[in-house]
């Protein structure tokens, strides 16, 4: 039987509990899961790609079938370079479904051999986004660290606070 290799790509700036949940669930579904940290030169990320990679390697150190890699260019091309047959995508809201459906159709045109698999966000994480977390961290009071535990893995809190202060 062929190995099931999937790519879960995003900016992960910063990685959230929703991202963590998606990776842990994906690690159970696939033989190998490659988390691709997309580098968009037109964006000004809070964390460098290397910092995001290091954080995620710590968070997922207990998952031997998960690797963390950085890439530039199209996700569909990165997925092909990884020799993966599946693109894993998370869906939080109805508006996510519309955008993800459009992207999946475009990817199918570019790489018909790839399948896109959608996982619905766990309800307690469906409202979390990286941009929300950055806003909470930047505008929150000094005791915001305790509240951030509801949004990001423990390993992210101190580096996040160092970036926004």
C-alpha angles and dihedrals in degrees: 000000000000118000114253107231119180136181122216107192134185144122094264092196089178113359110237136204086256090058090046091051091050093050094047092049092045091050088060093050101046135049090227129014121194114197107209117203105206117218113208110187090201093062129076104221123198092224125039116243090251091052091050090048093051092048092050093046088057093045093050100035089116092060109079094186094056124086129181120219136169123225144173126211130032120353090222090058092047089051090053092048088054089053088236121153096199137058111203115209131182122220121201106165143012089262088055089055092056094048094043092048091054091048092047091053091050091048090049088056092049096042114014091179092065123088123208116217118195124205120193114233116253106259095244090057101039093099096049121104132165091241091053091051093050090051093049092048094047098045102031126104125258093274093056091111091081091052093048089064086075091059111030138034114267091250091063100052102079096040089048093050091048090054097049099041 
